[in-house]
Amino acid sequence: MLNKKSTIYKLNRRTVENLKNILGFKGEGTKDSPIVIDDLGDVTLEISIFIEGIHLILKNLTISKLSIAGSQNVVIEECFIADLETRQCRNLIFRSNTILRIKQILCRNCIYENNSILQKEYSRLINNTHERREFVSLWFILGVGMLFTYIGVSSLLALYVNYVSIIMLFSGISLLIAMIYLLTLHFLTNKNPLNEYVDFEIQKLEAFSNASIKVI
């Protein structure tokens, strides 16, 4: 039960530099001198990270929800993470953390080392389950977009023009553009080096999976 008040941090380059000055975090944000957010005391955090261009380490933290999107060069170590979600990231390192739930989509060249994780979450992670489901969903929505476009174009060619046919046409074209872009991201991502999964401690008992995690 995480029953402590949650402190929310939305970390981009600007906010990290501001917090560094306010809270006195160590490091300059370079590869040799990363900015370190370490041991903020007896507090539960909710952290969103969207950061490129600086090197960042999160260490010894209790995190109810950690979202990392479009980021590189972030290290997470010795943290408790109730809910982890990563999307379109490169060069992340997760080392010696306890992770209860995890969702990873379009992340490559990331390293998971010596983490403790539930068995079913580990299986989803190494099999890229969430990414595979999204990929299948994209093809389905692409088909819907093609259908809408066909109906809209057919109506216009038959000179049967009304608001419904126009909406169908524009909706179909919008879906086609969005889905083609996302499918292209999936294909391009697979050209990057695969993630590494090393020395996991697998928890076979699902003791945590059925427990409610509530942040007050």
N, C-alpha and C positions, 0 to 999 in steps of 0.2 A: 504494500500500500504506500504510494507516494502521496502523503497527506500534507506536504509542505507547500507554501506559496511558491508558485513558479515565476521565475524571472525570465523574461523573453529578450533574447538578443537576435537581431537581424544583422548579420555580418556581411558587409561588402568592404571594399578597400577603404572607403572613407570612414565608416563607422569603426573599423578595426583600429585605424590610426587615431581616431578620437578617443576610443576606449584605452588605447595604449598610453595616451597622455594623461587621461583622467585617473586610471587605475594603476598606472605604472607597470604595465606588462613589459617583460624583457624581450629583447630582440629588435632587429631593424627590418625584418621582413624579407631578408635575402636567404639564399640557400644555406650559406654558412652561419647566418644569424637569424633564424626564423622568429617570428613573434610568438610568444608562449602564453597561453591562457591556462593558468595552472591553479588548482585548489582554491576555489572561491569561497570555501567555507561550507557550512551546513545549509546549503540552499539547492533547490531543484531548478534546473534550467530547461528552457525550451529554446532551441537554437536553429536558425535558418542561415545557411551559408551560400552566398553567391559571390565568388571571389576568384580573381585571376591576377597574376602579376606579382603576388607576394606569397611568401611561405609562412604557413600558420600551423601551430601545434595546439591541440586541445588535450589537456592531461588532468587526471584525477578529478573528474567532474561527475555529478549525478544529473543525467539528462532524461527528461520525460519524453521529448520528441526531438530528433535531430534530422533536419532536412538539408541535403547538400545538392545543389543544382548548378550545372555549368561551371564547375570549379576544378582547379588543379592545385597540386602541391600542398595538400592538407593532410596532417597526421593526427589521428585520434588514438590515444593510448591510455590504458588503465582507467577507463571510464565505465560507468554503468549507464547503459542506453536502453530505455524501455521500448522505444519505437524509432527505427532508423530507416530513412528513405534517401536513396541517391539516384540522380538522373543526369545523364550526359556529362559525366565527370571523367577525368584522367588523373593518373598519378596520385591517387589517394592511398594512404596507409592506415590500416586498422590493426592495432597491436595490443594484445593483452586486455581486451575489453570483455564485459559481459553484455550480451545483446539478446533481448527477448524476442523482438520482432524485427524483420528486415525485408525491405523491398528495394531491388536494384534494377534499374532500367538504363540501357545504353551507356554503361560504364565499362571502360577498358583500361588495361595497364594499371590496375589497382591491386594492392597486396593486402590480404587478410592473414595475419600471423598470430597464432597462439591465443585466439579468442574463445570464449565460452559461449555456447549457443545451443538452443534447443534442437533436437534431432530433426524435426520436421522443417524448421527454418533453415537449417544447414542444407537439407536436401533441396529446398526451393532456391537457395542461393547458388549452389554449385551447378544446378541444372538451368539456371536463368529462367525460372518458371514464370515470373511476372512479365519479363520481356517477351517470352514466347506467346503468352496470352495476349499481350498488347499487339504483337505482330499479326496474330490471327484476326483480332478485332479490327485492325486497320484494313485488312483485305475485305472483311465483311462490309465495313462502312464505305469503302471504295466502290463496292458493288452497288450499294444503295445510292451513292452519288451518280453512278453511271445510269441507273434506272431513272432517277429524277430528271437527269439531263435528257435522256431519251424521250420521256413523257413530255417535257417542256418543248423540245425541238419538234416532236411530232405534232403537238398542238399548234405550234406556230406555222408549220408547213401546211397544216390542214385549215389554216386561217381561223382556227378556233382559239381566239385570244381572250383570256380573262385573267383576273388576278391570280387564280390558282395556278394556271399554266406558267405565268411569268415568275411566280414565287418558286415553283418547282424547278424551273430552268436555272434561276440564279442560285437556289439552294444546292442544286446538283453540281453546278460549276464550282461553287465555293468548296463543297465537300471534296470534289476531285482534286482541286489545287492543294487543299490542306493535307489530304491523305497521301498524295504523291510526294509532297515534301517530307512527311513523316516516314514514309516507306524508304525514301532516299536516305534519310538519316540512319535508319536501321542498316541498310546495305553498306553505307560508308563506315559506320561504326565497326563493322565486322572486319575491316581492313586493319584495325589497330591491334596491338598485342593483347592477348587474352589476360584476364585477371589471374592472380596466383592465390591459392588457398593452402596455407601451411599450418600444420600442428594445431588443429582445432580440438578443443575439449568439448565433446558432444554430451549434452544432458539428455539421457534417454527418457527420464521421467518428465511428463508434461505438467509438472507442478505449477509452473508459472503461467502456462498458456491459458489455464482456466481461471486465473485470478484476475479480478478487476483492478485496473490501475487508474487511480483517480487523483488528479491534481487539483487541490483547492487553493 
